[in-house]
């Protein structure tokens, strides 16, 4: 089991707590701050999926003109976890 607290950048949430199984399946996602309904929805959809699949679906999603979003930040956190 791998766990990371990923500090976000450029979005409303302050951090994302992510847990992966040894097989890189997302077992838990918790956004700290941000738009509660949206972040809870993204987290619920990611749980049970392989991290690589979540990254491929969420990477590059923008929120307004920020150049990133909470889903994109989750993808970045997962990518970092996969690479470690």
C-alpha positions, 0 to 999 in steps of 0.5 A: 500500500502506498500513501501520499499527501500531494500539495496542490498548486493553482487550484482551490483545494490545498492537498490531495490524500491518495492511497494506492494498492501494491497493484496501483489500484486507487483505494482512497482519494480525499481532497482537502478543501476545494469544491466539495461536491466536485472533488467528492465526485472525482474521488468516488469515480477514481476509487477502484480504477488503476492509477494509469487509467485515472491519469489518462482520463484526467490529465490536462483537464483545465478549470477556467484559465488556471492551466490545471484543475483538481482532476488534473492535480489528482492525475499529477499526484498519481503519476508521481506515485506511479513513477516512485 
